[in-house]
Amino acid sequence: MDLLRILAPDGALLGDAPFGVDETRRLFEAMLTARTYDHKGTAMQKQGRLATYAPFEGQEAAQIGSAAALRPDDWMVATYRDAAAMWMQGYPWESLILGRMGDERGGSPPAGVDVLPPSITVGAHMLHAVGLSWASLIKGDGRIAITYFGDGATSEGDFHEAMNFAGVFRTPTVFLCQNNQYAISMHVSRQTASPTIAQKADGYGMPGVLVDGNDLFAVYAASRRAVERARAGEGPTLIEALTYRTGPHTTADDPRRYRPDDEPQQWLRRDPIDRVRAYLQGQGGWAQEWEDGVLAAASREVEAAVAAAEALDVWEPREIVEGMYAEPTAPLLRQRSALLADLGES
C-alpha cells in the first residue's frame, strides 16, 4: 500500500499543499498550543496535581490535521490520548484537565460541542461513533463522525464490530488509527501480521488509506477526502496515520524498558512541528519572534485553564450517589446512608 506524504521531513513539498500559508500558520499555532498543553499535563502529574497522564507529543499533526477537516457540528469520539483533536473541535482545556484530575465535571462538554468525553476503555468507543453517524445518516442531517484509536485497539473485538457495521450500513464514519508503534509495551509487529492496518479496510468493504501521520498536509488531505466521502453518502473510510509517541504510554510507564535506545531519536528527526516550521520558513511565513509570541499566548491560555479547573469547589463524597439519577433508587438511598454513616454524617 502506498504511503501518502505531501510534506517531507525537511519541509520540502512533495505534492500540492492542500491550503495556503495563512491556514498553515493557523494550524501550526494549534500544534504549538497542543504541545504546550501536553508538556503542562506531564509536569502537573509529576507535581501530584493530576492522576496518570497520557502524553501525545509527536502526534500533533495526526490530531490537528484530521480535526481541521471537520465541520463544527460533526461528531468526534476520541481516546485519553487525543486532547489535541478534542480541543480543536471545541472541547475546552479546562474540561480536559478536570477529567485528568478525576473530576466528573470534565466529562460534560459545553452546549454545541459534539465531542464525547475521552474514552479510557480501549476500542469500545468506536461503536458509539458508528451509532452516532448511523443516526445522522437516518436523520439526513449531513453530519459525520470521526473516531480516533491506536494500533492496539485494532486487536479488540469492538474494532471489528464497528468496522463491520459501518461497512454494511455505509455509515458516514471516519476511522482514524494513530499507529504510534506501541500499545503500551507491545510493538505493532506483535499486534498484527498484516503489513499495514489500513489494508484491514478491505475486509469491511471500505477504502483504507496509509498516511504519514507526522505530515500535517497529508493527514488533512486524507481526512478531508474521507469526510467528503462520508458526507456524500459513500460510506466509511479507515485511515492509518503512521506516527510515534516520543514519550511514555502514560506517566506511569518507563518506555526505556521496551524501546531501543536510539529509536526515539530517529523519530524526532520526523517531528511534525519541526516539519511545518521548516516549510513556513521556506515560504517566508515564519519568524522566531512570531513563534515566541504564539508559545507565550499558548502558555497563558493553558495556565488560565489550569487555574480555572483547580479553582472549582471540590465535590462532596455524597454527590457520588446523588448525581446518578434525578430520583434516587432504593439501592442508591441505602448506599447513601452507608456512605454518610462512614463519614460520620446523618
N, C-alpha and C positions, 0 to 999 in steps of 0.2 A: 504494500500500500504506500502510495506517495505521501511524503510529508509536506504539508502546506507551510511555506515560510515566505514572508514578504520582506521582513527586516532582518538583515544579517546581524550577528553579534557585534560587529564593528560599526553598526549604524548605517550600513550601505543598503540601498533599496535593491531588492531582487525582483520586484514587480511593481505594479502601480499602488501607490499609497491609497487607502480607502477613504481618506479625508485629508483636509488641508492642515497647515501648520497651526492655525489657531485652535482647532479641535485637538490636535496632538498636544499642544501646550496644556489645554484643559485636562486632558486625561493624564498627562504627566503630573500635573498638580495633584490629581486624585490619587495616583500611585504613591507620591511622596507623602501625602496625608495618611494614607493607609499604612505605610511603613512606620510613620511616626506613632500611630496608634499601636501598632504591633510591638514596637520597642517599649512603649509605655506599659502595655499589658504584661510583658515579661518582667519588667522592673517591679511593677506592683505586686506580682505574685511572689517575687523574691523578698519583698518587704512585708509579706503576710497580709496584704490588703485584698488579694484575690484568692480564690481557690485555684486549682491547677489550671494552667493556661496553655492553649494550643496555638503556637505561633505559625504564621503563614508567610514569613519573609521568603522571597523568591517566587511566590505565586501571584504577585500583584497583577501582572499582565493578563493571566488567565481569568482573574476575577473582574478586574476593571474593564478589560476589553470585551468580555461577554456581556456584562451588565449594561455597557454603553449601547448595546444593540437593542435594548428593550424599550417598550413604551412605559410610561409611569404607572399605568394600570395593569401591567402584566404581573402574573403571579411568580413569586420566587420561593423556592423551598430548598434550604441550604443546610449545611452542617456546622459543627462547632469550629471549623477552621475557615469559614467563609465570611468573616466580618467585613472584608473589603467590598465584596459583592453586595452584601446586605445593606451596608451603609450607602453604597452607590445608588441603590434602589429606594432609599429613603428611611431605612431603619437607623435610629439615632445612636450615636456613640454611647450616650448615657444609658440607653436601654441595654446595649451590648455589655457595658461594664457592669450594670446591675445583675445581669444574668450570671456573669462570672463571679460575682460576689455571693451568689446563691439566693438572690432576691427575686422572687417570682414576678415582681412588677416589671422586670426586664423582659418578660415574655409577652408583654402587651404592647404591640406597636401602635403608633398614633393612627387615628382615623385617616383612611385614604392610603395607607401604606400596606399594600397587599403582599407582605413578606411574612412568612411563617417564622416563629421563633426558631433559633438554631436547633437542629436535631442532634442529640447525643447518641442515640442508637444508630448503629451502622447499617445503612441501606433502607431501613423501614420508611423513611420519609419520601422516597421516590414514589411509593404507591399513592401518597397524598397528592403529589404533583400531578400524577396521571388522573386522579379523581377530579382535581380542580380543573384541569384542561378539558377533561371529558364534559364536565358541567358547562364550561364555556362553549364547547362545540355544540351541545344540545341547545343552549340558550341563543347561540348565534351572536354573541357579543364581541367577537373578534379578538378576544384576549388569548394569550398563550401562557404556558407555564414552563419555567426553566428550573431544573433541579441539579444541584451540584453534589458530587460524591468523589471518593478517592478510589484508587485501584483496588484496595482491599474490599470495598463494598461489592465489587463485581463477583465475588465468591459467595455472596449472600443470596438466598432464595428470593428475597424481596426484589433484587435487581432483575432477575429473570422474569418474575411475575409482572413487574411494572413494565418491562420492555415488551413482553408478550402481549399484555393487554393493550398497550399503546399501539403496537403494530397491528393487531387485529381490528381495533376500533378506530384506527387512524386519528388518534388524539393529537391536538396541537401542543406537543411536548418536546422540549429540547433537553436531552440528557447530556450533561457536561461532566465528563470524568477528568478530574485533575490527577493525572498519573504522576505523582511526585516520587515514585520509585520505591516507596516503602509503606507498608501497612504496619505501623509501629516498627518492629524489627524485621519483618519479613519482606525480602526483596520481591519485586514484581515478577522476577523469573521463577519464583516459587509459588506465585499466586495463580498463574495461568500458563498453559502450554502453548497458547496461541501467540503468534509473533506480535500481534497488537490487540488491544482491547477494542479498538474501533471496528475491526472486522467481525466482531461478535454481532454487530447490527444486521449482518446478512441473514442470520438465523431468525430474525424477527421482522423481516420484510421492510427494513428502513435503511436509509443511507448511513454509512459510517464515514467519519472524517477524521484523519490523523493530522494534528496541527502542532506546530512548535508553540508550546504553552508559554514560553518566555518572550514571544513575539506579539506585541500589542496589536499590530496591524493584522497579522494572520488570525489571531483569536477573534478579533472583531469581525473580520471578513467572513470567517466560518460561521460565527454566531448569527450574523446578520442574514446570511443565506438560510440558515436553519430556521430562524424566526420568520422570515418571509415565506418559506415553505409551509410552516405550521399555520400561519395566518391565512394563507391561501387555500387551506383545506387539503394540503398534500401530505399531511401526517407528520410523524415524529422523526427526529434525527439524533444519532449518537455522535458526540464529538469527544475525541480523546485528545486532551491537551498535555503534551509531554513537558513536564516541569520538574521542579525539585524543591523540597523544603530544606533550606540551608540549616535550620535549627533542629531541635529535638521534636519528637512526636508531640509531647507536652513537656511542661516544666518538671514533670516527674520522671522524665526519660533521660538516659545518657546514650546518645547515638554513637559515641566512640566505641561502645561495646559491640557494635554490629556493622559499622560502616568503615570501609577502607580509609586510612588517614588522609590520603590525597584526593578523595572523591569530592568533598565539598568545595575544595579549591578549584577543581576542574569546572564545576557548575557555576562558581562565582564569576568565571570568565564569560558566562552567558547571562549575566544578571539582567533582568528585564528593565530595570530603571536605568542602568548604565547604557543599555542599548538605545532607549528612546532619547536619552540625553545626547548621545553621540549623533543621532540623526538630527536633532534640533540644532546642535552646533553647526552641522553641515549646511543647514537651511537658514542660518542666521537668526534662529528663533530662541536662542538660549544665551543667558548671561549669568555669571556667578551671583551677581547682586540680586537678580530676579529669583533664582533658586533659593538663595538665603532668605529672601522675603517670604517665599512660599513655605519654607520649613518653619520660619518663625510664626507665621499665621497658623500653620497646622498644629504646632505645639500649643499655642494659645487655645485653639479650638478643642483639642483633646483634653488639655488641663481643665478647661471650663466644664467639659462633660464629666470628668472625674470628680470635680468639686461638687457638681450638682448631684451626682449619684451618691456620694458619701455624705451629703447634707440631708438626705431623706431620713425621716424618722425610722427607727428600727421597728420591725413588726413585732407585735406581741405574740408569744407562743400560742395563745388560744386561737389566733387567727388561722392557724393551720387547719383547724376543722371548721371554723366559722365561714371560711371562704369557699367551701366546697359546693354548697347548694344554697339557693335562695331560702328554702325552708329545710333546715337540717333534718336528716333521717334519725330514726331511733338509735341505730348503732353509733352514729356520729355524736348524738347527745350523750350516750354512755361514755364514748371516748373523751368528749369534752370534760365531763365530770371527773373522769380518772386523771386527766391532764391537770385540771385545776387543783385536784387533791394533791398531786405530786408537787405542784408549785406552791402549795400552802394557801391557795385562794379558794374562795367559795363561789 
